[in-house]
């Protein structure tokens, strides 16, 4: 089938569901050969359309409102939307989709700080971090964080969260960027930290947005009791 002038809809045609086509039959003669061909006249779909744009070079559709992770445009009356960057708070994202009746959703789903790639910190990682910083009366995290990250082989973004968890639990104090170990701190489980619990939920959320199918993501977005 030939669809002149529809190249910008290549993604939609390749992934669409419930597609109905209106075509006309024509004769094509080229280089001495004559063949029959179908010419696209019109097309329509039924049901909500979910498009996966998570491939690295997948282009965003033109003239469709974009969610960029922070700014939320006015979506009143809009029938299509692009999730370009994933908002930090999953509740904000779910509220958008449960409030509006979209006909097409494009999932780019870029994640600014991908905690899901490194997890929420293992027991061994927390133990190694504490053992390392315990050797120093004071540790300037403003200037030594990169070196500590390299030494522990823990990504900086995760390391910052781990230090925040230690501070919340009272294992360390941080004043003007200088971290001091509290050697008299009572023994507590990492799981007691609210920051740790939130990080675990963030990892689950990011894994879903990065790895689940568009249909699975949509069903989760629309579920009201999760």
N, C-alpha and C positions, 0 to 999 in steps of 0.2 A: 504494500500500500504506500502511496506517495502522499506526504502531508507538507505541501509547500508553506513556508513561513511559520512553521511550528517548532523550529529547532530549539527555541527557548523553553519549550515544554518537554524536552527529552527526558528529564528526571521524572516528571509526572507520568508520562506515558509508560516509562519502564517499570514503575512501581504501582501504578494505579490498580484499584480493585473495583469490580462492578462496572466495568467500562462498556459503553454502548457506542457504536460508530454509525454514522450515516455516510455512505460512500456512493460514488458514481463509477460506472464502468466506462473506460475509454481505451482507445487504441494508441499504442506508442510505436513509432517507427524511428529506428536509430541505427545508423551504420549498416543499412541494408536489411535489418531484421525487424519484423513486425510482431509485437506482443500485446496481449491485453494487460491492462493495469487498473488498479483501484485508486481512485482519487478521494481523499478525505474531504468531506463537505462540512461535517460537524461532529461533535462528540459530547457525551455527557456521562456522569458517574452517579452511582447511588451509594449512600452511606458516607460516613466520615472517611477521609483519605489521610493516611499517615505515611510520611515520606522520610526515609533515612538519609540524612546528609552528613553522617559522621565520618565518611571517607575524607582523608586529609585534604584533597583538592576539590571536594564538592562545593559548587558555587551556591550562594544563597539566591533564592528567587527574587525577582524585581517586584517592587511595589507591594510588598507584604510586610506588615508591622513586625518589628524585631524586638525580642526580649534579650537584652544584653547583660543580664545578671544583676543590674542595679536599677536602671531607669525602666519604669513600666509605662509604656505609651497608653493613650486613651484607646481602648479596644472596643468601645461602644459601636455596635453595628458591624464590626469586622467579622469576616467569615474565615479568614486564614491568619496564621501567625507562625513565626519562626522562633524556636528556642535557640538563640545563637550561643549565649553563655548561660550556664546553669546558675540560678540564684543560690546564695548560700543557705537560705532558709527554705526547706521543702514545703513548709506550710504556705508560704507566699505563692509558690508555683501552683500548688494544688488549688488554692483559692481562685486563682485566675481562671483555671480551666473548668472549675465547677460553677463559676459565675457566668461564663460566656458559652455560647452555642456555636463552636467552630465547625466548619465543614472540611478544613484541611489544616494539618499541623505538620510543620517541617522540623525535624529533630537534628540540629547541628550539635548541640550539647557540649560545647567547649567548657572545660573545667579549669578555672583560673589556678587554683592550688589543688592539684590532684592527690589528696591524702590517700585515696583508695589504692594508689600504686605502691605505697609504702606501709599501709596498714595503720593501726592505732598504737603501735609499740608493743613489743613482746616483753615478757617478764625478764628475759635475758638482757634485752636492750635497756630496760629501766635499771636493772642491777648494775650493768656495766657503766651507765651514766653516773649513778650514785657513787660507785666505787672510785670513778675517775675524779669527780669534783670533790670528794671527801678528802683527797690528798692536798687540796689547796684551801687555805684559810679564807681567801677571797678570790673570786673569779670574775673578771670583767667581760660580761657577755656581749658588750657592745663591740669589742674589738677582737675577741677570741672565739666567737661563735663559729666562724668558718673553719678555724683550725680544729675545734672540738668536733665539729661535724665530720671532718675528714678523718680524724683519729678514730672516732667511734663507728665510722661508716654508716652514719644515720643522716638522712637528708635534712637540710636546715629547717624546712617548714615543719617536719615532724619533731625535730629536736626542740624547737621553740615551744611546741605544745607540751612536750614532756617536761620541760623546765617549768612551764606554767602550772602543770599538774603538781610538781614537787612543791612549788610555792603555795598552791592552794591547800595542800596537805600539811604544810608547815615544816617540810623537810629542809627548805631553804628560804631565805629572805632576799629580796632584790631591792636595792636602794641606789638610785641614780645609775642604773646599769651594772652595778657591782653585786654579784651573787655571793651570799655567805651561807655555808652549810650550818644548819642547826643540829649540832651533835647531840643535843638533849631531846630531840623530837621523839614523841611516842610512836611506836610501831603502828602503821596503818596500811590497809590494802589500797593499791592503786585504784581499784574499782570503786572506792568511796568518793573519788573525785568527780564532781559534776562536769568538769572540763573533759575528763576521760570518757564519761558516759556520752557526752555530746559528740566527742570525736568518733566514737564507735558508730553512732547513728549517722554521722557525716560520711563515714567510709561506706556504710551500707547504701546510703542515698546516692553517692557518687558512682558506686559499682552498678547500681540499677540504671542510672542515666547514661553510663558509658557502655555497658555491656548487654543490657536487656534488649529485647526486640521492641520496635515502635509500638506494637500492639500491647505488649506487657507493660510498657511505660504508660501508655494511655489508660489502660485499665486501672493501674495504680493511682494515676492522677485523678480519676473519676470516682475512686472508692472513698466513701465517706466515713467508714468506721475503722480506718487503719491509723 
